[in-house]
């Protein structure tokens, strides 16, 4: 995991852009540095792993379902389900990361689960006609596979390994939601923010995220000024950096030290 670390000092390199303000020079230097590094830092374990292809499926199970799977490109902020909406398809993220939210009476939102390649989204619809409990939205754009709920249901009916997979998925989902309850109730917002960023990084294998402060406030269930203060504080500690709706993890180890104990409980099995 050390490979995530970026030497933030490189980000201060000067890029020669004539006739523009000094601030623009710095912003452009950061953008070019981080964008170049991201390709090299991208960890391809998920693609190369013989154990997991997408959605927590082993190669064997993936191949079994392959005739029924459709590839999908998921775009940032795209909704897969609305709260109480019908679930037609189950998604198996590959490089995409999906957040599930609950909306409070006053309109604020809070994230209750985050899923990447280690899990599937929408499994509550298997053997049930129940509607989506949570709203599901794409947090990190990327690739995924999807399958009609009814087809997956039939395949699970006749496959013991798929039944085991579903059982494991439900257990992991319950574990994550239980941990989130503890986290959202007992841990400080900055700790939760650090944990969440690490969870995104583990699942997406990226150092750079397109995240506005408003979106982060919606994830953590806080008001935007709190996010502004936290982001500033973490930048001063050289753990993250940010420009124009983008956040960069510049020192993963620092983030780990500042995260809450939930992080170690929620490391995905990838
Ligand atoms: Zn926590």
Boltz pocket constraint, residues with backbone or C-beta under 6 A from the ligand:
constraints:
  - pocket:
      binder: B
      contacts: [[A, 179], [A, 182], [A, 183], [A, 184], [A, 187], [A, 191], [A, 192], [A, 195], [A, 260], [A, 261], [A, 262], [A, 263]]
      max_distance: 6.0
